[in-house]
């Protein structure tokens, strides 16, 4: 029986390597990011830390993103989260992997030995059927040759973050997360699908560093610029 080749998620033409998800022509059409601060991944004038991070350093060491929150990446994230398009996970994880490897090559990222994902509350995960950040994190850990663990739990559900203002987001997350494993001396990659204000990854990063993590690095598909 002949196998049916996978199709590019954008142009819908057959792919030579099915697991890539995008043909090389469409991959080149993904909007390029402006120069970003290596720490907060917000627009900056050069490769050095931006003034925001120099004045008020975030509780993580670096952030890597694939795209601003704009099509086509933002469309794929919405399909993954709300339309059960879980087949997108490998392609999206690969796009993030390429960005992470570039940062490692440029000495902006140490060798990661533990990958974690931002957790959903169990009720929300049950309704959705999966945690989209976990779907991205698992193949990333395998490709990076390190461990993946569900080491962070969400203890209370709270309001939906994207419906809140920045100050309310921070208050909504106080005491929301609990660490269930030892992270002493480990370089951690924390995966989320979208980072807007950074409140969620900030809260988890503080917990990880307080428990002795050597460093915390954020990886996300979209960073709202």
C-alpha positions as CSV (number, residue, x, y, z in Angstrom):
1,X,0.0,0.0,0.0
2,X,1.3,3.4,-0.9
3,X,1.7,5.9,1.9
4,X,0.1,9.3,1.5
5,X,2.6,12.0,2.1
6,X,1.9,14.6,4.7
7,X,1.0,18.1,3.6
8,X,2.5,21.4,4.5
9,X,0.3,23.2,7.0
10,X,0.4,26.4,4.9
11,X,0.5,25.6,1.2
12,X,-1.0,22.1,1.5
13,X,1.6,20.6,-0.9
14,X,3.2,17.2,-0.1
15,X,6.3,17.3,2.1
16,X,9.5,15.4,1.5
17,X,9.9,15.0,5.3
18,X,6.5,14.6,6.8
19,X,7.5,15.3,10.4
20,X,8.7,18.8,9.5
21,X,5.1,20.1,9.0
22,X,6.2,23.0,6.8
23,X,7.9,23.1,3.5
24,X,11.1,25.2,3.2
25,X,9.3,27.8,1.1
26,X,6.6,28.4,3.6
27,X,9.0,28.3,6.6
28,X,10.8,31.2,5.0
29,X,7.5,33.1,4.9
30,X,7.1,33.1,8.7
31,X,7.5,36.8,9.7
32,X,11.0,37.5,11.1
33,X,11.4,38.9,14.5
34,X,13.0,42.3,15.2
35,X,16.1,42.4,17.4
36,X,15.0,41.1,20.8
37,X,16.5,41.3,24.3
38,X,17.9,37.8,25.1
39,X,16.4,38.0,28.6
40,X,12.8,39.2,28.2
41,X,12.4,38.6,24.4
42,X,11.0,42.1,23.9
43,X,12.3,44.5,21.2
44,X,15.7,45.9,21.9
45,X,18.4,47.8,20.0
46,X,21.0,45.0,20.1
47,X,22.1,41.7,21.5
48,X,22.8,43.1,25.0
49,X,20.2,43.2,27.8
50,X,17.5,45.9,27.3
51,X,17.1,48.8,29.8
52,X,14.0,47.1,31.3
53,X,16.0,44.0,32.2
54,X,18.9,46.0,33.5
55,X,16.6,48.0,35.8
56,X,14.3,45.2,36.9
57,X,15.7,41.8,35.9
58,X,13.0,39.1,35.5
59,X,13.2,35.9,37.6
60,X,14.5,33.9,34.7
61,X,17.8,33.9,32.8
62,X,16.6,33.9,29.1
63,X,13.6,33.7,26.9
64,X,13.3,32.2,23.4
65,X,10.2,32.7,21.2
66,X,9.3,31.6,17.7
67,X,7.1,34.6,16.7
68,X,5.2,37.6,17.8
69,X,1.5,36.8,18.5
70,X,0.5,37.1,14.8
71,X,-0.4,34.7,12.0
72,X,0.5,32.1,11.1
73,X,1.9,31.0,14.4
74,X,-0.9,32.5,16.5
75,X,-3.5,30.8,14.3
76,X,-1.8,27.4,14.9
77,X,-1.6,28.0,18.6
78,X,-5.3,28.7,18.8
79,X,-6.1,25.6,16.7
80,X,-3.9,23.5,19.1
81,X,-5.5,24.9,22.2
82,X,-9.2,25.1,21.2
83,X,-9.7,23.0,18.1
84,X,-7.9,19.8,19.2
85,X,-5.5,20.1,16.3
86,X,-2.9,18.2,18.3
87,X,-1.1,17.1,15.0
88,X,0.4,20.6,15.0
89,X,2.5,19.8,18.1
90,X,5.5,18.3,16.3
91,X,5.8,21.1,13.8
92,X,5.4,23.8,16.4
93,X,7.9,22.0,18.7
94,X,10.4,21.8,15.9
95,X,10.1,25.5,15.2
96,X,10.9,26.3,18.8
97,X,13.8,23.7,18.8
98,X,15.4,25.6,15.9
99,X,15.3,28.8,17.8
100,X,16.7,27.2,21.0
101,X,19.6,25.6,19.1
102,X,20.4,29.0,17.6
103,X,20.5,30.5,21.1
104,X,22.7,27.6,22.3
105,X,25.1,28.2,19.4
106,X,25.3,31.9,20.3
107,X,26.1,31.0,24.0
108,X,22.8,32.4,25.2
109,X,21.5,29.1,26.5
110,X,23.3,26.4,28.6
111,X,22.9,22.7,28.1
112,X,19.4,22.0,29.4
113,X,19.0,19.0,31.6
114,X,15.3,19.3,32.6
115,X,12.2,20.4,30.6
116,X,9.0,21.5,32.4
117,X,5.7,22.8,31.0
118,X,3.4,25.4,32.5
119,X,0.6,23.3,34.0
120,X,-3.1,23.6,33.6
121,X,-5.4,23.1,36.6
122,X,-6.7,19.6,36.5
123,X,-10.3,20.7,35.8
124,X,-9.3,22.7,32.8
125,X,-7.0,20.0,31.5
126,X,-9.8,17.5,31.9
127,X,-12.2,19.7,29.8
128,X,-9.6,20.2,27.1
129,X,-8.3,16.7,27.2
130,X,-4.6,17.7,27.2
131,X,-2.1,20.5,28.2
132,X,-0.9,22.2,25.0
133,X,2.4,23.3,26.6
134,X,3.1,19.6,27.6
135,X,2.5,18.5,24.0
136,X,5.2,20.9,22.9
137,X,7.6,20.2,25.8
138,X,7.7,16.4,25.4
139,X,9.3,16.2,21.9
140,X,11.6,19.1,22.8
141,X,13.0,17.2,25.7
142,X,13.6,14.1,23.5
143,X,15.3,16.1,20.8
144,X,17.4,18.0,23.4
145,X,18.4,14.7,25.0
146,X,17.1,15.6,28.5
147,X,14.4,14.7,31.0
148,X,10.8,15.9,30.8
149,X,8.8,15.9,34.0
150,X,5.4,17.1,35.1
151,X,7.1,18.6,38.1
152,X,4.9,21.7,38.6
153,X,1.2,21.4,39.7
154,X,-1.5,24.1,39.6
155,X,-3.2,24.0,43.0
156,X,-6.1,26.3,42.2
157,X,-7.7,27.3,39.0
158,X,-8.3,31.1,39.3
159,X,-9.5,33.3,36.6
160,X,-8.4,32.9,33.0
161,X,-5.2,34.9,32.6
162,X,-5.8,36.5,29.2
163,X,-9.0,38.1,30.5
164,X,-7.1,40.0,33.2
165,X,-5.0,43.2,33.3
166,X,-1.3,42.9,34.2
167,X,-1.7,43.7,37.9
168,X,-4.6,41.4,38.3
169,X,-2.7,38.6,36.6
170,X,0.1,38.7,39.2
171,X,-2.5,38.6,42.1
172,X,-4.4,35.8,40.4
173,X,-1.2,33.6,40.4
174,X,-0.1,34.0,44.0
175,X,0.2,30.6,45.6
176,X,-1.3,28.9,42.5
177,X,1.7,26.6,41.7
178,X,3.4,23.9,43.7
179,X,6.7,22.2,42.9
180,X,6.6,18.4,43.3
181,X,10.2,17.4,42.6
182,X,13.8,18.4,43.3
183,X,15.4,20.9,40.9
184,X,18.6,21.5,42.9
185,X,21.4,22.5,40.5
186,X,19.5,21.9,37.3
187,X,19.3,24.0,34.2
188,X,15.6,24.1,33.4
189,X,13.7,25.0,30.2
190,X,10.1,26.0,31.1
191,X,7.7,25.8,28.1
192,X,4.5,27.8,27.6
193,X,2.5,28.4,24.4
194,X,2.1,32.2,24.7
195,X,3.8,34.7,26.9
196,X,2.1,38.1,27.2
197,X,3.0,39.9,30.5
198,X,5.1,37.0,31.7
199,X,3.2,36.7,35.0
200,X,2.8,32.9,34.8
201,X,6.4,32.1,33.9
202,X,7.6,34.7,36.5
203,X,5.7,33.0,39.3
204,X,7.0,29.5,38.4
205,X,10.5,30.7,37.8
206,X,10.6,32.3,41.3
207,X,9.6,28.9,42.8
208,X,12.2,27.0,40.8
209,X,15.0,29.3,41.7
210,X,14.0,29.4,45.3
211,X,14.3,25.6,45.4
212,X,17.8,25.7,44.1
213,X,17.6,25.5,40.3
214,X,20.8,26.6,38.6
215,X,19.0,28.6,35.9
216,X,15.6,28.9,34.4
217,X,15.0,29.6,30.7
218,X,11.7,30.2,29.1
219,X,10.6,28.8,25.7
220,X,7.4,29.9,24.0
221,X,5.8,29.8,20.6
222,X,4.5,33.4,20.7
223,X,5.7,36.4,22.7
224,X,3.4,39.4,22.6
225,X,5.6,42.2,21.5
